[in-house]
């Protein structure tokens, strides 16, 4: 199975929708994805991701997009309401960790006290439940293919930089802060994860493609969106 992960287009965060540039990005992504053999489209419930998914659904002639409520964007900040560096923004925190030479594999106070870690764990639990409906059951650190045949299927999931980073971290057993540091998905950036389709196979997911944003080259991004 191939799972195509797509970040939403340039948004108006206040209105939770795409900007005009974001719609052009979404349409470019839809054209890019047209040849991938997508059989089902899933989306975060948030408007900016849903609208990005709609562009691909329209291009492919899909009439249904299935919402995955657990894939909404991550919330971050202090667990107890106390003041926190960069208000708990995980990407600002990882930059601080790098400047300090911190080890991503070890506990770090600004993440230990940050609700974003609980949010990441919720995405991990959600994606495991979703994958089980697709025929993959997690056992410990890895997955087992529980499908009845080895037909390869392709699905697309449209969501957010944070929630997708949490999913990637869980799939590959990486620390969430480390994935925040290395996976900077551009608007409508595409990652493709592949899972072995042979029934009974124990597997570790593979990365087929990461951070592909070539389809939006030349599309102007409006500042302040």
C-alpha positions in Angstrom: 0.0 0.0 0.0 1.1 3.5 -0.8 0.0 6.3 1.5 0.4 9.8 0.0 0.7 12.5 2.7 -0.1 16.0 1.5 0.2 19.2 3.5 -2.5 21.9 2.9 -1.9 24.9 0.6 -1.1 28.4 1.7 -3.8 29.2 4.3 -5.5 32.1 5.8 -5.1 30.7 9.3 -7.6 33.1 10.9 -10.4 32.0 8.5 -9.1 28.4 8.2 -9.3 28.4 4.4 -7.0 28.6 1.5 -5.7 31.9 0.0 -5.9 32.5 -3.7 -2.2 31.3 -3.9 -3.2 28.3 -1.8 -5.9 27.3 -4.3 -3.4 27.5 -7.1 -1.0 25.3 -5.1 -3.9 22.9 -4.4 -4.7 22.7 -8.1 -1.1 22.2 -9.0 -0.9 19.4 -6.4 -4.0 17.8 -7.8 -2.5 17.8 -11.3 0.7 16.3 -9.8 -1.3 13.6 -8.1 -3.5 12.7 -11.0 -1.2 9.9 -12.2 -0.7 8.3 -8.8 -3.6 5.8 -8.9 -5.3 7.2 -5.8 -8.3 5.1 -4.8 -9.5 7.0 -1.7 -9.0 10.5 -0.3 -8.9 11.3 3.4 -8.6 14.7 5.1 -8.2 16.5 8.3 -11.5 18.1 9.4 -9.9 21.6 9.2 -10.9 23.9 6.4 -7.5 24.5 4.8 -6.8 20.8 4.5 -10.3 19.9 3.4 -10.1 22.5 0.6 -6.8 21.2 -0.6 -8.2 17.7 -0.7 -11.2 19.0 -2.6 -9.0 20.2 -5.5 -7.6 16.7 -5.9 -11.1 15.1 -5.5 -12.4 17.4 -8.3 -9.5 16.6 -10.6 -9.9 12.9 -10.1 -13.7 12.9 -10.2 -14.2 11.8 -6.6 -17.5 12.6 -4.9 -16.4 11.6 -1.4 -13.7 12.7 0.9 -13.5 10.8 4.2 -12.7 13.0 7.2 -10.3 11.7 9.9 -11.1 13.9 12.9 -7.8 12.9 14.7 -5.7 14.5 12.0 -6.5 18.1 12.8 -3.5 20.3 13.4 -1.6 20.0 16.7 -2.1 22.3 19.6 0.9 23.3 21.6 1.8 25.3 24.7 2.5 24.9 28.3 0.6 22.1 30.1 0.0 24.2 33.2 -0.4 27.6 31.5 2.9 29.0 32.6 4.9 31.1 30.1 6.9 29.0 27.6 9.6 29.8 25.1 8.0 30.7 21.7 4.6 29.9 23.3 5.6 26.2 22.8 5.9 26.3 19.0 7.7 23.0 18.3 9.6 24.3 15.3 11.0 27.2 17.2 11.9 24.9 20.0 13.8 22.5 17.7 15.8 25.4 16.4 16.7 26.3 20.0 17.7 22.6 20.6 20.0 22.7 17.6 21.6 25.9 18.7 22.3 24.3 22.1 23.6 21.0 20.6 20.8 19.1 22.3 20.2 15.4 21.5 16.8 14.8 20.0 16.7 11.3 21.4 16.9 12.6 25.0 14.2 14.4 27.0 14.1 18.1 26.6 12.3 20.4 29.1 10.5 22.5 26.5 8.9 19.4 25.0 8.4 17.6 28.3 6.2 20.5 29.6 4.5 21.0 26.2 1.1 19.7 25.4 2.2 19.1 21.9 3.7 15.8 23.0 0.3 14.5 24.1 -1.2 15.8 20.8 1.5 13.8 18.9 0.6 10.7 20.9 -3.1 11.2 20.0 -2.2 11.3 16.2 -0.1 8.1 16.7 -3.1 6.3 18.2 -5.4 7.6 15.5 -3.2 6.6 12.6 -2.8 3.1 14.0 -6.6 2.7 14.2 -6.9 4.1 10.7 -4.2 1.8 9.3 -6.0 -1.2 10.8 -9.0 -0.4 8.7 -6.7 -0.5 5.7 -5.3 -3.9 6.7 -2.2 -3.1 8.8 -2.0 -3.9 12.5 0.7 -2.5 14.7 2.5 -5.0 17.0 5.0 -3.3 19.2 7.2 -1.1 17.0 6.2 -2.5 13.6 3.2 -3.5 11.5 1.8 -6.7 10.1 -0.1 -6.8 6.8 -3.5 -8.4 7.5 -4.8 -8.0 4.0 -6.3 -11.0 2.2 -4.3 -10.4 -1.0 -1.2 -8.6 -2.2 -2.9 -6.1 -4.4 -1.2 -2.7 -4.0 -3.6 0.2 -3.2 -2.9 3.9 -3.0 -4.7 6.4 -0.8 -4.1 10.1 -0.1 -4.2 11.9 3.2 -4.4 15.7 3.4 -3.5 17.4 6.7 -1.0 19.7 8.4 2.7 20.1 8.9 2.4 19.2 12.6 0.0 16.4 12.5 1.8 14.8 9.5 5.1 15.1 11.3 3.6 13.3 14.3 2.4 10.5 11.9 5.8 10.1 10.3 7.5 10.1 13.7 5.2 7.3 14.8 5.4 5.2 11.6 9.2 5.2 11.7 9.7 5.2 15.5 11.5 8.5 15.5 11.4 11.2 18.2 8.7 13.7 17.3 11.0 16.7 17.9 13.5 15.2 15.5 10.9 14.9 12.7 9.9 18.5 13.3 13.6 19.4 12.6 14.0 17.4 9.4 10.5 17.4 7.8 9.7 20.9 6.7 6.9 20.2 4.3 6.2 23.2 1.9 2.6 24.1 1.3 1.1 21.1 -0.6 4.3 19.3 0.0 4.0 15.6 -0.8 5.5 12.6 1.0 4.8 9.0 0.0 5.0 6.1 2.5 5.0 2.5 1.3 3.9 -0.5 3.3 4.5 -4.1 2.2 1.3 -5.6 0.7 2.1 -9.3 1.2 -0.4 -10.9 3.6 1.2 -11.8 6.9 4.3 -9.7 6.3 5.9 -8.0 9.3 7.1 -4.7 8.0 8.7 -1.3 8.6 7.3 1.4 6.4 9.5 2.7 3.6 9.8 6.3 2.3 9.2 6.5 -1.4 9.2 10.3 -1.6 9.7 13.1 0.9 9.0 16.9 0.8 8.2 17.1 -2.9 7.0 20.6 -3.7 8.2 20.9 -7.2 4.7 21.3 -8.5 4.3 24.7 -6.9 7.5 26.3 -8.3 6.7 29.7 -9.6 3.4 30.1 -7.7 3.6 33.3 -5.7 3.0 32.9 -2.0 1.3 35.9 -0.5 3.0 37.2 2.7 1.2 37.6 5.9 -1.3 34.8 5.2 
